[in-house]
C-alpha cells in the first residue's frame, strides 16, 4: 500500500466523528484501521458521561451557599443569647436575615433548643435546603 | 480561581486547590468542583448501578451533601476523584439497601470495567478543558453539551465547514495531549 493512499489524521478524525463508513483503503490498511479505531474509541469516551440537567447543577451550587449560611447561623446562635431570643420571638425574620428560606422544617429545627446542633444542621440541610 | 467557562490550559486549577478553596468559603471553587464532577457522579449512579429517574436525582443530592460534609476530612493522599467515587458508591449502595430492591452484592460495578471506563472518560474530559480555545469550547459544545456541529457553528458564529474541520483537528490534538499526559493518579488528572 502506498503511503499516499493513507488517510490524513484529520480525515480519519472526521470519519470517527461522523460515524460514516470508512473508504475501501482503510479496510485493507492496518495502519489506517488502527488509527481510526483509536479515534472512534476516543469519540465514544468523550460521549460517555451524561450531561446533567441544569437544574441539578444549579441546585448543587446553591446548596453550598445555603449550607454555609445555615452553618454560620447555627454557630452564631450557639454563641449569642440575644440572637437565640430573637429567633424564638421571630424565627422567620432571623432566618431570612441569614439569607435562608424560612421553611417550617427549618424553623422547627432551629427553634428546638435540644435539637439545634451541628449534627442537626447536617440532617436538615440534606432535605430542607435543596432547591 | 478560574471557572470552567473561562478556564485556559495554563490556569487549570488542581482538585486539591478547589477543595481548599471550598473549605475557605470560595463559592467558585465549589461551583468548579460541581462542574467538573456532576456528570461523573451521575454516570456512576445511572450507568454503574442502573439507577435512574427520581432516585438518581435523590442520590445525586445525597452525594453533594456528603461531599460538602466530607471535604474537611479529605486529606488529599489519594486523588479527589477516588474519594468522590467512594462517596458515590457508598450513597448508591445505601440507597439500594433502603430500597431493598436488591442486595448490594447483586450490583457490583467494581467487579466490572464500568467504573474504569467512567474514570477514563473523566480523564479525557479533563484533558479537553486543558486544550485551550478554540478546541476546548468546540469539543465541549459538541460532545459535552450534545450540540450538533451546525449548532456549534451557530453558537460560535463560524461557518459549519470551519467547525467540522476544527472538530477533526481538535480531536487529533486531544489524542496527542492524552498520549503526552503523565500516568493517571496525579492531582492534575481531573
Interface residues (C-beta under 8 A of the other chain):
Chain A: X9 X10 X11 X13 X14 X16 X17 X38 X39 X42 X43 X45 X46 X47 X48 X49 X50 X51 X52 X56 X57 X59 X60 X61 X63 X64 X65 X67 X68 X122 X125 X126 X130
Chain B: X22 X25 X27 X30 X31 X34 X35 X38 X39 X40 X42 X43 X46 X47 X57 X60 X61 X62 X64 X65 X68 X69 X117 X118 X120 X121 X122 X124 X125 X128 X139 X143 X144 X145 X146 X164 X165 X167 X168 X169 X171 X172 X174 X175 X178
